[in-house]
């Protein structure tokens, strides 16, 4: 992610509703200061429109793609970009910015642009879930319900508190039956309240759920939580908050 080399064609795909620092005007100014006065520039009103614009930028010969937005914007861009040789540079304008945080990309326009233009390039793994690629995490159960309900206007109003609020609404949800095979071998069978695949280890707030996760090691981490009710969840979340989710008898 990054690496300027002899770049000549740079594209910016921006979520117009997201901002940090001095916003998109500061981004334009910083790119101009770095000798890029007229990049390919596209603004979209929602992240669901990013994929089409990324593919268009690739077809137009973009050699470096800056993506301005949150994790949803980055995920959709990665889904469209995966398999190409064009590098993606993240400008973290979202609520959690999980991939940027795990990669050490700061919420600072000048420094994030510098990483995109001059930083080391890394080839990252992606997973595939329901036909879409992801580079951070994918889940079912509690995690998925929390993210889905915190989406959109709630996050715009409450920021990260939206995740906490929506998570609290799902603590009473009953576990579901799950059967999981890993590489063709049975790995888990029983009740589950959350199944999580991770390509990186840390959630927002620096909480680490997968200690050994690396985004370029060719592996996805897999975790299952079987917490039934608020008391179980509070014990599990407490262990996770102090960095030891694997010590919970409800976590595998």
N, C-alpha and C positions, 0 to 999 in steps of 0.2 A: 504494500500500500504506500504509494509515493514514488519518488525517484524521478527527477526531471529529465536527465539525459539531454537529448536534442529534441525536446518536444516542440512541435509547431502548432498543433491543433488541440486546443483544450476546450472542454465542454463543462458547463455548470447546469445541473438539474436541481432546482430549488423548490422546496415546499413553501409557498408564499405565506402560509399562515404560521410559520415557525420563525423564531428569531433568537439571537443572542448577541451580546456586544453591541456594536453599532448597526446591526442588521445587514441586510443585503447591500445598502449603499456603502457600508464600510468594506464589504467583501469586494465590490467593484473597484473601490479605491485601492485596496491592497493588491489586487491582481494587476491593476494598472501600474502601481508602484513597482511591481516585480516584472514589468515589461510585457504584460498581457492586457492591452487596452480593449480588445474586442473579442472575447471568447464567445463560442457558441453558448447562448444563454436561453434557458427555458424555465419558466415558473409554472408550477402546477398547484391547483387549489387543494388537492388531496393526494395522499401517497399512492392511492390505487391507480393514478394516472402516470406514475413514474416509469413503470415497465415499458410502456409504449415509447416514451421519450428517450429512455436509455437506448433502446433498440434503434431508434431513429438517429441518435448521436453516433452510435457505432457504424451505422450504414453511411453516415456522412463523413466518416474517417476520423472520429475523435481518438486521440492518442493518450489522453488522460481525462478522467471523468471526476469532477468534484460533485459530491452529493450533499446538499444542504437540507437537513431535516432530522427527524428522530429515528428510532429503531425501525418503525414500520417503513419509512421511506428508504432506509438503508437496506432492509430485507428485500423489498420489492426490486430495488436496483441491483442487488446481488443476484437475485433470481434471474433477471434479464441478462446480466453480464457474465454469469458463470460460464467457464469454458473458453472465454475469449482471452486474448493477450493484453487487453486494455486495462490498465490499473485504475482502481477506484480509490479516491481520497475523500475521507469523511469530514464534513463540517458539522459538528454535533449541535444541532439546534433543537433537540427534542427534550423530553421530560427525563428519561432515564439514561439514554445514550450508552447502552450497555456495551456494544461492540467497541465504540470509541474509547470508553473507559478501560475496558480490558486490554486495549492495544496502547494505552497511554497517550491518546490524542486529546489535548485539553480543550476546554470550552473557551478558547481564545482565538479570535479570527486570524491574527497575524501568525501565531505559532502553528495553528492548524494548516494554514496555507503553506507555510514553510515546510511542514512535514509532507504535504502533498506534492510539492514541487521538487524537494531535495532529499526527502527521507528514503530510508531503505525500503525496497520492494519486498513484499512477502507473499508467497502463494499460500492461501488459506484453504482449509477443508470447508466443505458445505455438506449439510444433511439435506434430505428430501422428506417432506411430510405432506401428505395429501396433494402431491404433485408440485409443491412449491419448495424451492431451495431456501435454506436458512443458514446463517453463520453464527448465531448466538445460541438460542435455545428454542425448543418446541415441546409442548406438553399437552396432556389431557387431564381432565378433572379439575381440581381446585385451581391450579395455575392458569389453565386456559380460561376458566370462568372469571377469575380475578382480572386478567388482562382484557378480556372482552368487555366486561362491565365498566372498566376504567377508561375505555376508549373515548376519543372524540371530545365533546364539550366538557365532560367531567374533568379530564386531564387539563384542559385549557384553563378551567377555573381553579382547580385545586393542586395541580402539579403532582408531585410524588405522593401527596396525601391521598390522591384518588385511588392509588393501588391499595393503600392501607384500608381505606373505607370499603372498597369493593371486596377486598379479601375478608374483612370482618363479616360481610353479608353471606359469605359462603362457608363459614366455619362449621355450620350445623349440617351441611350437605352430607348425605349418607354415602359411604364407599360403594363402589361398583365392582363387579367381578372382572378380573383381568387374567389373561394367560399370555406370557411373553416368552418368545424364543430369541436367542442371540446366536447368530450364525448357524441356525438350524438346530440348536440344542436348547431344551427346556431350561428356563432360567427362573421364572416366577409364575406361580399360579395361586390365586386367592383374591381377597378383597384389596382394593386400592382406592385411595382418595385423590392421589396425584401421581402421574407418571411423567417424568421429565427427562428429555434428551438434552445434553449440553455439549456445545463445542468450545465454550469458555467456562471459567469457573465462578466468576463473581456476579452477583446481582447488584442492584443499586444499593448505595450505602456501603459498598465494599464487602457485603456479606458473601462469604465463599461457600458454595454448595457442592462444588466438585473440585477437591483439592488438587487433583493431578491433571485437570483439563488443560490441553494446549490446543490452540486453534490451527496448528499445522502438523499434528502428529499422526494424521491418518485415522484417528479414532473419534468416536462420539462417546461421551459418558452417559450412563443410564441410571436413573434412580427411581425408586418407588416408595411412596409414603402410604401407610395404612393407618390414618388417624380418624377415629370415629368420635366426633363431638369436640366441643371447645376445649375440654381438659386435655385430651390427647394432642390437639393442635398446639396448645400453649406450651406443652412440654417439648414438642418437636421444634417449634419455632425458637424457643429459648436456647436449645442446643445448637440450632443453626446460627443464631445470632452471635454465639461465642465461638463459632468456628468448628463445631464438632457434630454435624448432623448425623454422621455415620455411627455415633455412639448411641443413638436412639434405637430402642428395640422396635420402633415402628418404621424404621428407615432401612432400605436395602439398596 
